[in-house]
Amino acid sequence: MKNVTVGLGEYHRQGSPTEKVIIEYILENPKKTSEMTIYQLARKTFSSPASIIRMCKNNGFEGYRDFTKTLIYELAIRQRRKEKERKQIQKSDTLEEIIEDTAYRNIMSLEDTRSIMDKEILKKSIELLSRCRNICIFGIGSSFIVAKDAQQKFMRLNRYCFVNEDWHLQLLTARNMSSKDLGIIISYSGQTKEMIECAEAMKKNNVKIISITKYGSSPIVELCDYNIFVAANESTFRSGAMSSRISQLNIIDTLYTGYANLHYEDSLELISKTHIKKGENND
């Protein structure tokens, strides 16, 4: 089942001026839209039924009826989610409730992220990973944990990755990169000033950059060549960027697996070669 509002939010950047007006109205009034006929929506957005149908088809729907049916379903799911999210973590919560709530949020984050994955962007990103000389990954805070996970994975495939915990070293790395290198910036908000500075330094060196951020426009998204989005559904009790970190790790797993699949035979040999066997006394 497609995620209507998330998908429209992403498509908005590439839509025509008329489509942008329609999308903006839908995102601001999803419930009203779900109850409208195509002619009512056309009047509200000063567009035509043909423009609305074209917008629907460009977003993967068969037509307006298919679009509204999916929107109604999504709104029902969202309402159920809101009812759960009204109750943040409480002191009185049992361990069973904490287990269920944490798993629920992570699952929903993964489902929402899957619905906005752009296969063409992922394909081009994997091709860049194959062609570049060096892979340099940037991230601070919880995003640094994701960067280290990416480094460990690609090192197993004999792709050397540079990851520095110190931001000043990250900036020096960005300033020393060339057009033969690839930068990957991980920032949930897309607004981390340190990561913006690194992106600007790479752009000056004509470095291709992949971003992993929450969906929507942001300074980092505007600076990068290929943008991979995770769903923006962190709860207000955002302890350690829980849901976003899971989704970011899932993106890294997707890029890693896609790269390994593209170089299938070599990857099998390298994974076997780099496997570290653990003895009975090893942890």
LOMIKOL-255747 format. One line per field, with one value per residue: x, y, z of N, C-alpha, C, O in turn; residue number from 1; chain. Coordinates in steps of 0.1 Angstrom, whole numbers. Example, Ala and Ser with C-alpha at 12.3 -4.5 7.8 and 13.67 -1.06 7.14 Angstrom:
BEGIN
n_x <- [132, 128]
n_y <- [-57, -22]
n_z <- [78, 71]
ca_x <- [123, 137]
ca_y <- [-45, -11]
ca_z <- [78, 71]
c_x <- [132, 129]
c_y <- [-33, 0]
c_z <- [78, 79]
o_x <- [142, 134]
o_y <- [-33, 11]
o_z <- [85, 80]
seq <- [1, 2]
mol <- [A, A]
//
This chain:
BEGIN
n_x <- [8, 7, 22, 5, 8, 35, 47, 38, 49, 76, 75, 67, 89, 96, 74, 51, 42, 14, 8, 22, 6, -18, -8, 1, -23, -36, -19, -22, -48, -58, -79, -102, -98, -100, -127, -137, -149, -134, -139, -146, -121, -106, -118, -111, -84, -79, -74, -76, -96, -81, -55, -53, -57, -34, -14, -20, -14, 13, 23, 20, -6, -37, -57, -79, -98, -85, -64, -78, -90, -67, -57, -78, -75, -49, -53, -69, -51, -32, -47, -51, -25, -19, -35, -21, 3, -4, 0, 30, 61, 55, 59, 46, 44, 45, 70, 63, 46, 64, 81, 64, 56, 80, 88, 67, 69, 94, 89, 69, 84, 103, 85, 73, 96, 103, 83, 89, 112, 132, 138, 153, 171, 184, 197, 214, 230, 243, 257, 275, 289, 303, 320, 336, 367, 374, 354, 338, 324, 301, 289, 274, 268, 241, 240, 266, 270, 257, 272, 296, 287, 282, 308, 321, 307, 312, 339, 343, 338, 361, 361, 374, 366, 363, 359, 355, 354, 358, 346, 361, 381, 365, 357, 382, 387, 366, 375, 397, 390, 384, 370, 370, 362, 336, 311, 292, 266, 251, 223, 197, 179, 188, 197, 219, 245, 273, 274, 264, 284, 305, 293, 293, 320, 327, 313, 326, 348, 339, 328, 307, 278, 259, 230, 215, 186, 158, 126, 118, 125, 156, 186, 209, 198, 194, 221, 231, 237, 223, 196, 185, 158, 145, 117, 100, 92, 98, 91, 80, 94, 123, 146, 178, 175, 158, 139, 146, 173, 172, 159, 178, 200, 188, 187, 215, 220, 206, 220, 245, 238, 228, 251, 268, 254, 256, 282, 285, 299, 326, 320, 310, 333, 349, 334, 336, 363, 368, 355, 355, 363, 349, 360, 353, 357, 354, 337]
n_y <- [-12, 22, 51, 79, 108, 110, 103, 122, 145, 141, 140, 166, 183, 179, 182, 198, 233, 235, 210, 212, 231, 216, 195, 208, 217, 193, 182, 200, 197, 169, 153, 166, 165, 137, 134, 147, 151, 147, 170, 189, 192, 202, 227, 239, 240, 255, 242, 216, 186, 169, 176, 168, 140, 134, 141, 122, 98, 102, 97, 71, 60, 46, 63, 90, 79, 56, 69, 85, 64, 51, 72, 76, 52, 55, 77, 66, 47, 65, 79, 59, 56, 81, 80, 62, 76, 97, 90, 92, 78, 67, 70, 50, 29, -5, -30, -47, -30, -10, -25, -32, -7, 5, -13, -10, 17, 16, -3, 10, 32, 20, 9, 33, 45, 27, 31, 56, 52, 58, 41, 46, 66, 52, 32, 48, 57, 34, 28, 50, 44, 22, 33, 53, 66, 69, 65, 87, 93, 112, 124, 133, 128, 107, 100, 95, 69, 54, 60, 47, 21, 18, 21, -2, -22, -18, -20, -47, -54, -47, -20, 10, 31, 64, 76, 99, 107, 131, 163, 184, 170, 157, 179, 187, 165, 167, 190, 182, 163, 150, 152, 125, 112, 101, 115, 108, 120, 119, 129, 134, 156, 172, 197, 201, 222, 217, 196, 208, 226, 208, 197, 219, 224, 201, 204, 226, 212, 197, 173, 144, 139, 120, 121, 112, 118, 131, 130, 156, 191, 206, 224, 206, 187, 204, 208, 184, 157, 133, 123, 104, 94, 91, 83, 110, 106, 108, 105, 128, 121, 118, 98, 95, 95, 73, 59, 70, 64, 36, 35, 48, 30, 9, 20, 20, -7, -14, -1, -13, -41, -39, -30, -52, -71, -62, -67, -95, -121, -114, -102, -123, -138, -120, -115, -140, -142, -121, -128, -132, -158, -170, -183, -208, -197, -170, -139]
n_z <- [0, -10, 5, 7, 15, 22, -1, -19, -7, -13, -42, -48, -52, -78, -93, -117, -119, -116, -106, -81, -68, -64, -49, -26, -16, -10, 9, 30, 35, 39, 49, 40, 13, 8, 8, -13, -47, -79, -94, -75, -62, -82, -86, -61, -63, -85, -109, -133, -139, -155, -150, -123, -125, -140, -122, -102, -116, -121, -97, -93, -91, -104, -110, -100, -83, -73, -60, -39, -25, -14, 1, 20, 34, 44, 61, 80, 92, 101, 120, 139, 147, 158, 181, 195, 198, 214, 239, 253, 264, 296, 332, 345, 327, 317, 313, 292, 277, 270, 253, 232, 223, 214, 194, 177, 168, 155, 135, 120, 111, 94, 75, 65, 54, 35, 17, 5, -8, -36, -64, -86, -78, -58, -74, -90, -69, -60, -83, -83, -60, -69, -89, -77, -63, -36, -6, 14, 45, 63, 94, 125, 161, 166, 140, 133, 143, 125, 102, 109, 109, 82, 72, 82, 69, 41, 41, 43, 17, 4, -1, 7, 33, 46, 78, 102, 137, 149, 142, 130, 117, 98, 83, 73, 57, 38, 25, 12, -6, -40, -74, -80, -59, -35, -15, 14, 32, 63, 80, 100, 103, 82, 85, 100, 109, 108, 90, 68, 62, 55, 32, 15, 12, -2, -25, -37, -46, -66, -59, -60, -41, -18, 1, 32, 47, 65, 48, 25, 18, 25, 37, 33, 15, -7, -14, -22, -46, -50, -32, -5, 13, 46, 66, 83, 113, 140, 175, 201, 224, 219, 222, 217, 189, 179, 160, 136, 134, 130, 105, 90, 92, 78, 52, 47, 47, 25, 4, 7, 2, -24, -37, -33, -47, -73, -78, -77, -77, -69, -45, -29, -26, -12, 11, 23, 26, 44, 67, 101, 121, 151, 180, 205, 229, 224, 226]
ca_x <- [0, 15, 20, 2, 13, 49, 51, 35, 59, 88, 72, 64, 100, 98, 62, 49, 36, 0, 8, 26, -5, -27, -2, 1, -37, -39, -11, -27, -62, -59, -92, -112, -95, -105, -142, -140, -149, -123, -143, -145, -107, -101, -122, -104, -70, -78, -68, -85, -96, -70, -42, -53, -54, -20, -7, -22, -7, 27, 26, 18, -20, -44, -65, -83, -105, -75, -57, -86, -91, -55, -56, -87, -69, -38, -58, -74, -39, -26, -55, -48, -11, -20, -41, -10, 13, -8, 6, 44, 65, 51, 66, 38, 44, 51, 81, 56, 41, 76, 86, 54, 56, 93, 88, 57, 75, 105, 83, 63, 95, 108, 74, 72, 108, 102, 73, 94, 125, 133, 147, 163, 181, 192, 205, 225, 239, 251, 267, 285, 297, 311, 329, 344, 380, 373, 341, 340, 311, 300, 278, 277, 258, 236, 243, 280, 269, 253, 284, 306, 282, 285, 323, 324, 301, 319, 353, 343, 338, 373, 359, 379, 357, 369, 349, 362, 345, 360, 340, 371, 387, 355, 358, 394, 385, 358, 382, 408, 384, 384, 359, 370, 357, 322, 307, 278, 262, 240, 218, 182, 172, 192, 200, 231, 254, 286, 273, 262, 298, 312, 287, 297, 334, 328, 307, 337, 358, 331, 325, 294, 274, 247, 225, 205, 180, 143, 121, 115, 136, 165, 199, 217, 192, 197, 235, 236, 234, 213, 190, 178, 150, 139, 104, 101, 82, 103, 82, 85, 103, 132, 157, 189, 170, 155, 133, 154, 185, 168, 157, 191, 207, 182, 192, 229, 219, 201, 231, 255, 234, 228, 265, 273, 247, 261, 295, 281, 310, 336, 315, 309, 347, 354, 327, 341, 377, 369, 348, 364, 357, 349, 362, 343, 359, 352, 324]
ca_y <- [0, 34, 62, 91, 121, 110, 102, 136, 154, 140, 144, 180, 190, 178, 184, 210, 244, 232, 198, 217, 237, 206, 187, 216, 217, 180, 180, 208, 193, 155, 147, 172, 160, 124, 134, 155, 146, 153, 183, 198, 194, 210, 241, 244, 242, 263, 234, 208, 172, 162, 178, 160, 126, 133, 141, 109, 87, 104, 92, 56, 56, 43, 74, 97, 70, 48, 79, 88, 52, 49, 83, 73, 41, 61, 86, 57, 42, 77, 82, 49, 59, 93, 76, 55, 85, 107, 86, 90, 69, 71, 63, 38, 19, -18, -34, -52, -18, -4, -34, -31, 7, 7, -21, -4, 29, 12, -10, 21, 40, 12, 8, 46, 48, 19, 37, 67, 49, 61, 30, 51, 73, 41, 26, 57, 58, 22, 30, 59, 36, 13, 40, 63, 62, 68, 68, 95, 93, 123, 124, 135, 123, 93, 97, 89, 55, 49, 61, 37, 8, 18, 18, -17, -31, -16, -25, -61, -56, -41, -5, 17, 42, 73, 81, 105, 111, 146, 171, 192, 161, 155, 191, 186, 154, 173, 200, 175, 154, 154, 147, 111, 106, 102, 118, 104, 128, 113, 139, 132, 169, 179, 211, 202, 232, 211, 188, 218, 231, 197, 196, 231, 222, 191, 210, 234, 203, 190, 159, 139, 137, 113, 125, 104, 127, 129, 135, 170, 200, 211, 229, 195, 182, 213, 208, 171, 153, 123, 123, 92, 99, 83, 89, 119, 103, 107, 109, 139, 115, 113, 94, 89, 93, 59, 54, 75, 56, 23, 37, 51, 17, 1, 25, 16, -21, -15, 3, -24, -53, -35, -30, -66, -78, -57, -74, -107, -132, -109, -100, -136, -142, -110, -117, -152, -139, -112, -133, -135, -169, -168, -195, -211, -188, -156, -133]
ca_z <- [0, -11, 15, -1, 19, 22, -16, -25, -2, -21, -56, -49, -57, -92, -100, -125, -111, -114, -97, -68, -61, -61, -38, -14, -10, -5, 21, 40, 38, 35, 52, 31, -1, 7, 7, -25, -60, -87, -98, -63, -59, -93, -83, -50, -66, -97, -119, -141, -136, -163, -142, -111, -129, -144, -109, -96, -124, -119, -83, -92, -89, -116, -113, -88, -74, -66, -51, -27, -17, -7, 10, 31, 42, 51, 72, 91, 99, 108, 132, 149, 152, 167, 193, 203, 201, 224, 251, 252, 275, 310, 343, 349, 316, 320, 303, 280, 269, 264, 242, 221, 217, 207, 182, 168, 162, 146, 123, 112, 105, 83, 65, 58, 47, 23, 7, -2, -15, -50, -69, -96, -70, -52, -84, -93, -58, -60, -94, -78, -50, -77, -97, -70, -58, -21, 0, 27, 51, 73, 103, 139, 170, 163, 126, 133, 145, 112, 94, 113, 104, 67, 70, 85, 58, 28, 42, 40, 3, 0, -4, 18, 37, 56, 87, 114, 147, 151, 131, 123, 107, 88, 74, 65, 47, 27, 17, 5, -16, -54, -81, -81, -46, -32, -1, 19, 44, 71, 89, 100, 101, 69, 88, 109, 103, 105, 78, 57, 59, 48, 19, 8, 9, -12, -38, -43, -52, -76, -54, -59, -27, -15, 14, 38, 56, 65, 35, 24, 14, 36, 32, 29, 3, -18, -18, -26, -60, -48, -19, -1, 24, 56, 70, 94, 122, 154, 185, 209, 233, 209, 229, 208, 175, 178, 148, 124, 133, 125, 91, 83, 91, 67, 39, 45, 44, 11, -5, 8, -5, -38, -42, -33, -58, -85, -79, -70, -75, -61, -31, -22, -23, -2, 24, 29, 30, 56, 78, 112, 129, 165, 187, 215, 240, 220, 228]
c_x <- [9, 12, 18, 9, 28, 54, 49, 45, 72, 86, 71, 76, 102, 85, 61, 43, 22, 0, 12, 15, -15, -21, -2, -13, -40, -31, -16, -41, -65, -73, -103, -110, -101, -120, -146, -141, -138, -126, -142, -130, -102, -105, -114, -89, -68, -71, -79, -85, -84, -57, -41, -50, -40, -11, -8, -14, 9, 32, 23, 4, -27, -52, -69, -90, -95, -67, -65, -88, -79, -53, -65, -81, -57, -42, -63, -62, -33, -34, -52, -34, -11, -25, -30, 0, 9, -2, 21, 48, 62, 58, 59, 38, 51, 62, 74, 51, 53, 81, 77, 55, 69, 93, 78, 63, 86, 99, 77, 73, 100, 97, 73, 84, 108, 93, 78, 107, 123, 143, 157, 174, 190, 202, 217, 235, 248, 261, 278, 295, 307, 323, 339, 357, 379, 359, 343, 326, 311, 287, 282, 266, 254, 239, 257, 280, 266, 264, 294, 300, 284, 299, 326, 319, 309, 334, 354, 343, 350, 371, 363, 371, 364, 358, 357, 352, 346, 355, 351, 379, 378, 356, 371, 394, 377, 366, 393, 403, 385, 372, 358, 364, 342, 320, 293, 276, 250, 235, 203, 175, 176, 196, 212, 242, 268, 285, 270, 276, 306, 307, 292, 312, 335, 323, 318, 347, 351, 329, 311, 290, 260, 242, 215, 198, 165, 138, 117, 127, 143, 178, 208, 211, 195, 211, 239, 230, 223, 209, 181, 171, 146, 126, 107, 90, 87, 92, 88, 95, 114, 145, 167, 184, 167, 150, 141, 167, 183, 166, 169, 200, 201, 186, 206, 229, 215, 212, 242, 251, 233, 241, 270, 266, 252, 275, 295, 292, 321, 332, 314, 323, 352, 348, 333, 355, 378, 361, 358, 357, 359, 351, 353, 345, 357, 338, 317]
c_y <- [13, 43, 75, 103, 121, 110, 116, 146, 153, 144, 159, 188, 190, 180, 197, 221, 240, 220, 203, 223, 227, 198, 195, 217, 204, 178, 188, 204, 179, 150, 153, 167, 146, 123, 142, 147, 153, 167, 193, 202, 203, 225, 247, 247, 250, 255, 226, 194, 164, 164, 170, 145, 124, 133, 127, 98, 89, 99, 77, 51, 54, 55, 81, 88, 61, 57, 81, 75, 49, 60, 80, 62, 46, 69, 77, 52, 53, 80, 72, 52, 71, 89, 69, 66, 96, 103, 83, 81, 75, 64, 50, 27, 6, -21, -40, -41, -11, -12, -32, -18, 9, -1, -15, 8, 25, 5, 1, 29, 33, 11, 22, 49, 39, 25, 49, 65, 51, 51, 36, 58, 62, 34, 35, 58, 46, 23, 39, 52, 27, 21, 49, 57, 59, 71, 75, 97, 104, 121, 126, 130, 109, 90, 91, 74, 48, 49, 50, 23, 7, 15, 3, -26, -30, -20, -40, -64, -49, -27, 3, 30, 51, 78, 87, 110, 126, 154, 179, 183, 158, 167, 191, 176, 160, 182, 194, 165, 159, 148, 132, 104, 108, 105, 113, 112, 122, 124, 138, 145, 175, 193, 212, 211, 226, 203, 197, 223, 221, 196, 207, 229, 211, 196, 219, 225, 194, 175, 156, 135, 130, 118, 114, 113, 123, 135, 150, 179, 205, 216, 218, 189, 190, 212, 195, 167, 143, 122, 111, 96, 88, 91, 98, 116, 101, 112, 121, 134, 109, 110, 87, 86, 79, 54, 58, 67, 42, 24, 40, 39, 9, 6, 20, 1, -23, -12, -8, -36, -51, -35, -44, -74, -75, -64, -87, -117, -126, -107, -112, -140, -133, -112, -129, -149, -130, -116, -137, -146, -166, -181, -197, -202, -173, -152, -130]
c_z <- [0, 1, 7, 2, 18, 7, -22, -20, -10, -36, -58, -55, -72, -100, -108, -115, -107, -104, -83, -61, -56, -49, -25, -7, -3, 9, 33, 44, 33, 37, 42, 17, -2, 5, -5, -38, -68, -91, -87, -61, -70, -91, -72, -53, -79, -108, -127, -137, -143, -156, -130, -115, -133, -132, -102, -103, -122, -106, -82, -90, -103, -120, -100, -78, -66, -56, -38, -19, -8, 4, 22, 40, 50, 63, 84, 99, 107, 121, 143, 155, 161, 181, 202, 207, 211, 237, 249, 263, 289, 320, 347, 338, 321, 310, 291, 271, 263, 252, 230, 215, 209, 194, 172, 160, 152, 133, 114, 105, 93, 71, 57, 50, 34, 12, 0, -9, -30, -56, -79, -88, -63, -62, -88, -82, -57, -71, -90, -68, -58, -84, -89, -66, -43, -17, 13, 33, 63, 81, 118, 148, 166, 148, 124, 135, 132, 102, 97, 108, 89, 64, 72, 74, 45, 29, 39, 25, -4, -6, 8, 21, 47, 65, 99, 124, 150, 139, 123, 113, 96, 78, 66, 54, 35, 19, 9, -5, -30, -61, -83, -69, -45, -18, 2, 32, 50, 81, 89, 96, 87, 72, 97, 102, 100, 92, 66, 52, 51, 34, 10, 3, -2, -26, -45, -50, -62, -72, -55, -45, -27, -1, 19, 49, 57, 52, 36, 21, 27, 30, 26, 16, -9, -23, -24, -40, -59, -34, -16, 12, 34, 61, 82, 104, 136, 164, 193, 219, 225, 216, 220, 194, 172, 165, 136, 123, 127, 109, 83, 81, 80, 54, 37, 41, 29, 1, -5, 0, -20, -45, -44, -44, -71, -88, -73, -67, -66, -47, -23, -17, -11, 11, 31, 34, 43, 68, 89, 121, 144, 172, 198, 227, 237, 223, 215]
o_x <- [17, 1, 27, 16, 34, 63, 57, 49, 78, 95, 74, 74, 108, 85, 69, 38, 18, -8, 7, 13, -20, -28, -5, -14, -45, -37, -15, -46, -73, -78, -111, -120, -107, -125, -158, -135, -132, -117, -138, -127, -93, -97, -110, -84, -57, -63, -90, -75, -79, -49, -31, -43, -34, -1, 2, -7, 16, 44, 22, 2, -23, -54, -64, -88, -96, -63, -60, -89, -80, -49, -61, -82, -56, -36, -61, -62, -28, -28, -51, -32, -4, -21, -30, 6, 18, 1, 25, 39, 65, 63, 65, 32, 61, 62, 79, 52, 52, 84, 81, 55, 68, 97, 81, 61, 87, 104, 78, 71, 103, 101, 72, 82, 112, 96, 73, 114, 114, 155, 168, 186, 203, 213, 228, 247, 260, 272, 290, 307, 318, 334, 350, 359, 383, 352, 350, 317, 320, 276, 293, 255, 262, 240, 260, 288, 271, 266, 300, 308, 288, 302, 333, 325, 313, 339, 364, 346, 351, 379, 356, 369, 371, 349, 365, 341, 336, 359, 350, 382, 382, 356, 371, 399, 381, 364, 398, 411, 386, 364, 348, 362, 336, 326, 284, 283, 239, 243, 196, 166, 167, 198, 215, 247, 273, 295, 275, 278, 313, 314, 295, 316, 344, 329, 319, 354, 357, 330, 302, 298, 251, 251, 208, 204, 160, 144, 113, 138, 138, 181, 214, 219, 198, 214, 249, 221, 214, 217, 172, 177, 143, 126, 114, 80, 83, 85, 100, 104, 115, 155, 165, 189, 173, 157, 143, 171, 191, 171, 171, 206, 209, 188, 210, 236, 220, 214, 247, 259, 236, 243, 276, 273, 253, 279, 302, 295, 325, 340, 318, 325, 358, 354, 334, 359, 387, 361, 367, 347, 370, 343, 345, 335, 358, 329, 306]
o_y <- [14, 43, 80, 109, 131, 118, 120, 155, 164, 150, 164, 197, 199, 179, 206, 217, 243, 220, 197, 221, 227, 195, 190, 216, 203, 172, 184, 207, 176, 143, 146, 164, 142, 113, 143, 136, 163, 176, 205, 213, 212, 234, 258, 256, 251, 261, 231, 189, 155, 155, 165, 138, 114, 125, 122, 90, 79, 97, 72, 39, 61, 58, 77, 90, 60, 52, 80, 76, 45, 57, 83, 63, 43, 69, 81, 51, 51, 83, 76, 49, 71, 94, 70, 65, 103, 112, 73, 76, 87, 52, 41, 17, 7, -14, -37, -41, -7, -6, -31, -17, 15, 5, -15, 9, 31, 8, 0, 33, 39, 12, 22, 55, 44, 24, 53, 74, 45, 52, 31, 57, 64, 32, 30, 60, 47, 18, 37, 54, 24, 15, 52, 45, 48, 80, 69, 103, 104, 118, 122, 128, 101, 78, 84, 67, 37, 40, 45, 14, -4, 7, -2, -35, -40, -24, -45, -75, -47, -22, 3, 38, 45, 85, 80, 116, 132, 151, 180, 188, 156, 165, 194, 178, 158, 182, 200, 159, 171, 141, 127, 92, 115, 99, 114, 110, 120, 127, 141, 145, 182, 201, 223, 208, 230, 203, 194, 224, 224, 194, 205, 233, 213, 193, 219, 230, 184, 166, 164, 129, 134, 118, 108, 115, 114, 144, 155, 174, 206, 213, 219, 186, 185, 215, 194, 172, 143, 121, 108, 101, 76, 103, 95, 123, 92, 122, 123, 141, 97, 117, 76, 77, 73, 47, 50, 64, 38, 16, 35, 37, 1, -2, 16, -3, -32, -19, -12, -42, -60, -40, -48, -82, -83, -65, -90, -120, -133, -109, -112, -145, -138, -112, -130, -154, -132, -110, -145, -143, -162, -191, -188, -199, -164, -160, -125]
o_z <- [9, 6, 2, -6, 14, 4, -30, -28, -12, -41, -69, -63, -78, -113, -106, -105, -96, -94, -73, -49, -45, -39, -15, 5, 8, 18, 44, 55, 25, 28, 37, 10, -13, 1, -8, -39, -63, -92, -89, -58, -67, -93, -72, -47, -84, -116, -127, -131, -138, -155, -126, -108, -130, -131, -97, -96, -122, -103, -70, -88, -113, -132, -89, -66, -54, -45, -27, -6, 3, 15, 34, 52, 62, 74, 95, 111, 118, 131, 155, 167, 171, 191, 214, 218, 217, 246, 243, 271, 292, 318, 352, 341, 328, 299, 280, 259, 251, 241, 219, 202, 198, 184, 160, 148, 141, 122, 102, 93, 82, 60, 45, 39, 23, 0, -11, -14, -36, -54, -79, -92, -63, -59, -89, -84, -54, -70, -94, -69, -53, -86, -94, -64, -38, -23, 22, 26, 70, 76, 121, 143, 163, 145, 114, 129, 129, 94, 87, 104, 84, 55, 63, 70, 39, 19, 34, 21, -16, -15, 18, 12, 56, 60, 105, 121, 153, 128, 111, 102, 84, 66, 54, 43, 24, 6, -1, -12, -32, -55, -87, -69, -53, -9, -6, 42, 44, 90, 79, 88, 81, 62, 102, 92, 90, 84, 55, 40, 42, 25, -2, -8, -11, -36, -57, -59, -67, -81, -51, -38, -34, 8, 11, 60, 50, 47, 46, 21, 38, 18, 15, 7, -20, -35, -31, -44, -68, -25, -23, 21, 29, 60, 91, 104, 144, 161, 192, 224, 223, 215, 215, 188, 163, 158, 127, 111, 118, 102, 72, 71, 73, 44, 25, 32, 22, -9, -15, -7, -28, -56, -54, -50, -80, -100, -64, -55, -57, -38, -11, -6, -2, 22, 43, 45, 51, 78, 87, 127, 148, 169, 201, 234, 246, 223, 214]
seq <- [1, 2, 3, 4, 5, 6, 7, 8, 9, 10, 11, 12, 13, 14, 15, 16, 17, 18, 19, 20, 21, 22, 23, 24, 25, 26, 27, 28, 29, 30, 31, 32, 33, 34, 35, 36, 37, 38, 39, 40, 41, 42, 43, 44, 45, 46, 47, 48, 49, 50, 51, 52, 53, 54, 55, 56, 57, 58, 59, 60, 61, 62, 63, 64, 65, 66, 67, 68, 69, 70, 71, 72, 73, 74, 75, 76, 77, 78, 79, 80, 81, 82, 83, 84, 85, 86, 87, 88, 89, 90, 91, 92, 93, 94, 95, 96, 97, 98, 99, 100, 101, 102, 103, 104, 105, 106, 107, 108, 109, 110, 111, 112, 113, 114, 115, 116, 117, 118, 119, 120, 121, 122, 123, 124, 125, 126, 127, 128, 129, 130, 131, 132, 133, 134, 135, 136, 137, 138, 139, 140, 141, 142, 143, 144, 145, 146, 147, 148, 149, 150, 151, 152, 153, 154, 155, 156, 157, 158, 159, 160, 161, 162, 163, 164, 165, 166, 167, 168, 169, 170, 171, 172, 173, 174, 175, 176, 177, 178, 179, 180, 181, 182, 183, 184, 185, 186, 187, 188, 189, 190, 191, 192, 193, 194, 195, 196, 197, 198, 199, 200, 201, 202, 203, 204, 205, 206, 207, 208, 209, 210, 211, 212, 213, 214, 215, 216, 217, 218, 219, 220, 221, 222, 223, 224, 225, 226, 227, 228, 229, 230, 231, 232, 233, 234, 235, 236, 237, 238, 239, 240, 241, 242, 243, 244, 245, 246, 247, 248, 249, 250, 251, 252, 253, 254, 255, 256, 257, 258, 259, 260, 261, 262, 263, 264, 265, 266, 267, 268, 269, 270, 271, 272, 273, 274, 275, 276, 277, 278, 279, 280, 281, 282, 283]
mol <- [A, A, A, A, A, A, A, A, A, A, A, A, A, A, A, A, A, A, A, A, A, A, A, A, A, A, A, A, A, A, A, A, A, A, A, A, A, A, A, A, A, A, A, A, A, A, A, A, A, A, A, A, A, A, A, A, A, A, A, A, A, A, A, A, A, A, A, A, A, A, A, A, A, A, A, A, A, A, A, A, A, A, A, A, A, A, A, A, A, A, A, A, A, A, A, A, A, A, A, A, A, A, A, A, A, A, A, A, A, A, A, A, A, A, A, A, A, A, A, A, A, A, A, A, A, A, A, A, A, A, A, A, A, A, A, A, A, A, A, A, A, A, A, A, A, A, A, A, A, A, A, A, A, A, A, A, A, A, A, A, A, A, A, A, A, A, A, A, A, A, A, A, A, A, A, A, A, A, A, A, A, A, A, A, A, A, A, A, A, A, A, A, A, A, A, A, A, A, A, A, A, A, A, A, A, A, A, A, A, A, A, A, A, A, A, A, A, A, A, A, A, A, A, A, A, A, A, A, A, A, A, A, A, A, A, A, A, A, A, A, A, A, A, A, A, A, A, A, A, A, A, A, A, A, A, A, A, A, A, A, A, A, A, A, A, A, A, A, A, A, A, A, A, A, A, A, A, A, A, A, A, A, A]
//
